[in-house]
Amino acid sequence: QTQAGWLQHDFGHLSVFSKSRWNHWVHKFVIGHLKGAPASWWNHLHFQHHAKPNCFRKDPDVNMHPLFFALGKILSVELGVQKKKFMPYNHQHKYFFIIGPPALVPLFFQWYIFYFVVQRKQWVDLAWMLTFYIRFFLTYLPLLGVKGILGLHLLVRFIESNWFVWITQMNHIPMHIDYDKNEDWFSTQLQATCNVHQSLFNDWFSGHLNFQIEHHLFPTMPRHNYWK
């Protein structure tokens, strides 16, 4: 499921086929049928992230502030001045991996993606999503029963969520996080991204997103070319 996530990311950025519509078609299949999520939802959030990475209230990936975390030095000082005490932020480095990574487990997230496609009338995405759940249940229900299949789904999503959040956060949240200062696009991308050491394992484990700087500067570049 995690590797399928990196794969749908490739198609979502139009970096596989030379024709955009081919990428869009296969993107719907990979994220919808193989993962059970809507392509329109991914596009809606991910394009905002690339336009304004690490910009508070404009990048959905850093919208955890201030309910759970105080991200970035600027926003942390702001909370300190206001003396807001939503969470014990001085210990957030200890509880981040308890609260953050499991965010994609089938509770709020599962409900939200269905709400998203119905509200926006993305019926093609909904159809692809349903094929995932139908296939999943038909495959595993005879083997595991109802409780077993729900447990399997929860376990897979829990592991995937931890893996996904580690990768997506390690190359962004160590960098500058602030309100949008309307700086030029190039500077905005560089201030919000950092790379992680290259190795065969890191390339595979991160879907080549250890080259986050290159990815943000050239988002349509096929990931196997980032190192060049």
C-alpha positions, 0 to 999 in steps of 0.5 A: 500500500505504501509503495502504491502510494509513491506510485500514485504520486508519480501519476498525480504529478504527470511524471510517467506518460508524456500525455497528461490524460494518460497520467490522470486515467492511471492515477485514478486507477492506482489511488482508487482501485489499488488504495481506495482513495479519491484522486480528486482529494489528493489533487486538491490537497497536494497541489496546495502543498506544492504551491505554498509549502510550509506556509501556515493556513495555506499548506494542508500538510502543516495544519496541525497547529496549534491543536496538536503541535507547535510547528516552526520557531515563528509559530511556537513563539506566537503561541508562547506569547498568547500563553495558549495551552492546548497541548504540552508543546515542550514535550511534542518531540516525544508524543509526535510519533504517537499522535502524528503517524497514525493519522490515516487509520480508518476512523476520521480519515476514512469517513472524510474521503467519502464525504469529500467525493460525495460533497463534490460529486466526484462520482468516477472517483467514488466508483474506483474507490468502491472497487477497492473495497469490493475486491478487498472484502471478496478476497479476504472475507472467506479467509478471515471472516468479518472481524478478521478482515476489519482487523487486517484493514486496520493493521495495514492502514496503521503501518502504512500511516506511520510509514507515510507520515515519517517520510512526508514530515522528515523532509519538511518540518525541520525547515522554515514554517511561517505565514505566507510572506509572498516570496518568490516561488523558487525561494519558497520551495527551497526554504521548505524542503530538505533532502535525506541521505541517498542509499538504495534502501532510502530511495526505495523506502521513501519513494525517492522523496528523500530528494525533496528539494529536486522534487519541489523544484521539478515536480513533473520530473520522473523520480528515478532522475532526481539524483542526476 
